[in-house]
């Protein structure tokens, strides 16, 4: 999106199919992250000074079982920098805002089910 300001807040709602559970959260993007994104488009990477500065900035969200969200931005050399970690809340209406009687759109594969039965869901690994 050209000309848009950098995000201050991001809303995420997702379905963790392996649990199954639906989560939601508002994520406040720290000013530090916004400054990194501004620099990304204004400075060349010192590791590759002949390349022009990037024309874009990015925010990456990682969504984990248990409702954990981690947020990274990339610096001018495209290295990821973790800028936030938040705990989402369970969406009370569940999957599809309650329109599907709690059914999830995707089922996990039999192979994934066996893996989860054997090793469990890695809550807390994030």
C-alpha positions in Angstrom: 0.0 0.0 0.0 1.6 3.2 -1.1 1.4 6.3 1.1 -0.1 4.6 4.1 1.3 5.4 7.5 2.9 2.6 9.6 0.6 0.6 11.7 0.1 1.5 15.4 -2.3 -1.4 16.1 -3.1 -4.7 14.4 -6.1 -6.8 15.1 -5.7 -10.6 14.6 -8.3 -13.3 14.9 -7.3 -16.8 14.0 -8.2 -20.5 14.4 -5.7 -22.8 15.9 -6.8 -26.0 14.1 -4.6 -28.3 16.2 -6.2 -27.3 19.6 -9.0 -26.5 18.2 -9.5 -23.0 19.5 -10.2 -19.5 18.1 -8.2 -16.5 19.4 -8.4 -12.8 19.0 -6.0 -9.9 20.1 -5.2 -6.3 19.4 -1.4 -5.8 19.1 0.1 -2.4 19.8 3.1 -1.9 17.6 5.8 -0.2 19.7 7.2 3.2 18.5 10.6 1.5 18.4 9.3 -0.9 15.8 7.9 1.9 13.7 11.3 3.7 13.8 13.0 0.5 12.6 10.5 0.3 9.7 11.1 4.0 8.8 14.9 3.4 8.8 14.5 0.3 6.6 13.2 2.4 3.7 15.7 5.3 4.3 19.1 3.6 4.8 21.2 1.1 2.8 22.3 -2.0 4.5 26.0 -1.6 5.6 26.6 -5.3 4.7 25.6 -4.6 1.1 26.3 -0.8 0.5 26.0 -1.0 -3.3 22.4 -2.1 -3.1 19.8 0.7 -2.9 17.7 1.0 0.3 14.6 -1.1 0.5 11.4 0.4 -0.8 9.3 -1.4 1.8 9.0 -2.2 5.5 7.5 -5.3 6.9 5.8 -6.6 10.0 5.6 -10.4 10.5 3.3 -12.1 13.0 3.8 -15.6 14.4 0.7 -17.3 15.8 1.2 -20.2 18.1 -1.0 -22.6 20.0 -2.2 -21.3 23.3 -2.9 -17.9 21.8 0.7 -16.6 21.7 1.6 -14.0 19.1 5.1 -12.8 18.4 5.8 -9.8 16.2 9.0 -9.1 14.2 10.0 -6.3 11.9 13.0 -6.4 9.6 15.9 -3.9 9.7 17.6 -2.4 6.6 19.6 -5.6 6.1 16.4 -7.7 6.3 17.4 -9.2 9.7 14.3 -10.0 11.9 14.0 -8.0 15.1 11.4 -9.2 17.7 9.4 -6.3 18.9 6.5 -7.7 20.7 5.0 -10.8 22.3 1.3 -10.9 23.4 -1.2 -13.3 24.8 -4.5 -13.5 22.8 -7.8 -14.2 24.4 -10.2 -17.0 23.4 -12.8 -15.8 21.0 -16.1 -16.5 22.8 -18.1 -17.0 19.6 -15.6 -19.6 18.4 -15.0 -20.6 14.8 -16.7 -18.4 12.1 -18.2 -16.1 14.8 -20.5 -19.0 15.9 -22.1 -19.5 12.4 -20.8 -23.0 12.0 -21.8 -24.5 15.4 -18.1 -24.7 16.4 -17.0 -26.6 13.4 -13.6 -25.6 12.0 -13.1 -25.2 8.3 -10.0 -27.4 8.1 -9.4 -30.7 9.7 -5.8 -31.8 10.6 -4.4 -34.7 8.7 -4.2 -38.2 10.2 -0.4 -37.8 10.2 -0.6 -34.6 12.2 -3.1 -36.2 14.7 -0.7 -39.0 15.3 2.2 -36.6 15.8 0.1 -34.6 18.4 -0.9 -37.7 20.2 2.7 -38.8 20.4 4.4 -35.5 21.2 1.6 -33.2 22.3 1.1 -29.5 21.4 4.2 -27.5 22.3 2.6 -24.9 24.5 5.1 -22.5 26.0 7.8 -23.2 23.4 7.2 -19.6 22.3 
